[in-house]
Amino acid sequence: MGPDTTAERIPGKQLSKWTLYTRRFARNKPAVAGIVIFILMVIYSIVVPLTSPYSIEDQDFLNLATGPSAEHWFGTTAGGTTPGRRLRWACSAR
């Protein structure tokens, strides 16, 4: 049998369904980690286009296939693009 949810109730006060759902969700650590990652990706896709000096189409031919650096936090690919820009493109609303 599953955990007893009646022990969560305060005597004389009935909890709403949303409170029970929220408590059950908060106990599920992988689900909480997933929602945190999702929220961070949404924030990233909103903030980075406003602050990035590069467009999605730009290529850096002087830094082909390099590792992470101060200029390219995620490094660059053999084509001169950055995985960070690819992530931004994937997260952006089109």
C-alpha positions in Angstrom: 0.0 0.0 0.0 1.0 3.6 -0.6 1.8 6.2 2.1 -1.0 7.3 4.3 -2.0 10.9 3.3 -4.4 11.3 6.2 -1.4 11.8 8.6 -0.7 15.1 6.8 -4.0 16.6 7.8 -4.3 19.0 10.6 -7.1 18.1 13.0 -10.1 20.3 12.3 -8.7 21.6 8.9 -9.1 19.9 5.6 -6.3 20.4 3.1 -7.1 21.3 -0.5 -6.3 18.9 -3.4 -3.6 21.4 -4.7 -1.9 21.4 -1.3 -1.8 17.6 -1.3 -0.6 17.5 -4.9 2.1 20.0 -4.1 3.3 18.1 -1.1 3.4 14.9 -3.1 5.3 16.6 -5.9 7.8 18.1 -3.5 8.7 14.7 -2.2 9.5 13.4 -5.6 13.2 14.6 -6.0 13.6 13.8 -9.7 10.4 15.7 -10.6 11.6 18.7 -8.6 15.0 18.6 -10.3 13.3 18.3 -13.7 11.1 21.4 -13.1 14.1 23.4 -11.9 16.1 22.5 -15.0 13.0 23.4 -17.2 12.7 26.8 -15.4 16.4 27.5 -15.8 16.2 26.7 -19.6 13.2 29.1 -19.9 15.1 31.8 -18.1 18.2 31.1 -20.2 16.2 31.4 -23.5 14.7 34.7 -22.4 17.8 36.4 -20.9 20.6 35.3 -23.2 19.3 36.7 -26.5 19.1 40.1 -24.8 22.7 40.0 -23.5 24.6 37.9 -26.1 26.8 39.7 -28.6 26.4 36.9 -31.1 23.5 35.9 -33.2 22.5 32.3 -33.7 23.9 32.3 -37.3 27.4 33.7 -36.4 30.4 31.4 -36.8 33.7 32.0 -35.1 36.3 30.7 -37.6 39.2 31.7 -35.3 38.0 29.3 -32.6 37.1 26.1 -34.4 36.6 23.1 -32.1 37.9 24.7 -28.9 37.0 24.0 -25.3 35.2 26.3 -22.9 36.7 29.7 -22.5 35.7 33.1 -21.2 34.5 34.1 -24.7 32.6 30.8 -25.4 31.4 29.3 -22.2 30.3 26.0 -23.9 33.3 25.9 -26.3 32.9 25.7 -30.0 32.2 23.0 -32.6 34.2 22.1 -35.6 31.9 24.3 -37.7 32.6 27.4 -35.5 29.2 27.5 -33.7 28.7 27.1 -30.0 26.5 24.6 -28.2 25.2 27.5 -26.1 23.8 29.2 -29.2 22.3 25.9 -30.3 20.6 25.5 -26.9 19.4 29.1 -27.2 17.9 28.4 -30.6 16.3 25.2 -29.4 14.7 26.9 -26.4 13.5 30.0 -28.3 9.9 30.5 -29.3 9.6 30.6 -33.0 
